[in-house]
Amino acid sequence: MHRLSPLLVALLMAAPALAQTEVLVSEPSDLSLPVVLSTLLYGGVGILMCVLGYVVFDKVAGLNLRHELVEDQNVAVGVMLAGAFIGIGIVIASVMLS
């Protein structure tokens, strides 16, 4: 199991503080550093949460999804996994927007 580096932990801890800074966006082309950093940070956290959701789904489903997709080329498992990713993405997006 990989350990999180102290820098990554500090960035994850600072994410709510970055999100709460008041940024006035007057034009769509106004991209300030805090806006870009918070977008990248939340995007990275969202991707990490999707990967974690895949791992949890793999354990709960009781299948070897990688074997089914890569070696057996099971299309039904691919469709099921796509639906799971869409559902996980919707949940993560709604949590991050609230």
Number of C-alpha atoms within 10 A of each C-alpha: 3 4 5 9 8 9 9 11 10 11 14 15 11 13 16 12 11 17 16 8 10 9 11 9 11 8 7 6 7 10 11 11 9 14 18 10 14 18 15 12 19 17 14 13 16 17 14 12 15 20 14 13 18 17 13 11 17 15 12 9 10 8 12 10 20 13 11 15 15 10 9 11 12 13 11 11 16 16 11 11 17 12 12 16 17 13 14 20 17 12 13 17 14 10 9 12 7 5
